[in-house]
Amino acid sequence: MTNEVLSRGPKIPSLFRRVGLSFLLGFALFVLGALLQGVLGRRSLTHISIYVDDLVLGVVAGLVVFFYEQRRHKAMLEKIAVISAMNHHVRNALQAISYSPYTEQAKQIQLIQQSVNRIQWALREVLPGVGDTPQMPQTPAQAEAAKDAKSQGSAE
């Protein structure tokens, strides 16, 4: 796959398409209701009130679909914003890692550890619901530091 294919986001329907779909569904319900009433021969109401009833039904159904589509559109935009934020944070951290071979070894470890911490922060803070996942395994240096802190805490 090329980068162009990967960088292309999900196809989001335009406002015109969402309004058009809502109107078409409402109009289709109006026509269907009018045809059914004509076929069934309900003549107890006046001709005009039957069509007004169907028109109101069609408008209500169209509004319901429109508000549903608006909510879905908003949810999709929120997901895209989260993906964009994650992309930003992870790319920044990976850029630091990619430049680490050009620094001295002590600085390399520090840069990589800071980048790992940034990625972990992004996973914890940017992605919703990720706080429920188990902690990532510690590096040997982190495990040693935690053990030293525990032993110093119990010695006091």
C-alpha positions, 0 to 999 in steps of 0.5 A: 500500500502506498502512503497516499492510500494510508493517509486518506481518511474515512469518507465523510458524507457532506451536509448536502448528502445528509440533508438530501437523504433525510428529505428523500426518506421523509418524502418516501414515507409520505408517498408510501403512507398516501398510497397505502391510505388510497389502496385501503380506501380509508374515506372517513377523513377528508382528502386533505387531512389524510395527506397532511397526516402523511406529510407530518409523518414524513417530516418527523421521520426525516427529522429523526434520520437527520438528527441521527446522521448529525450525531453520527457525523459528530461522533466520526469527527471526534474519532478523527480528532483522537486519531489525529492527536495520537498520530501527532504524539506518536510521530513526535516521539518516534522522531526523537527515537530516530535521531537518537543514534546520532547522540552519545549512548547515555543520551540515547537511552534518555531520549528513548525512555522519554519517547516511550514515556510520551507514547505511554502518556498519549495512550493513557490520556488521549485514547478514551478507556485505555486506563483500564488496560494493564500497565506495560512491563517496566524496563530493567532500570525502572524495575531496579529503581522501584525495588530500591525505592521499596527497600528504602521505604521499608528500611525507614 
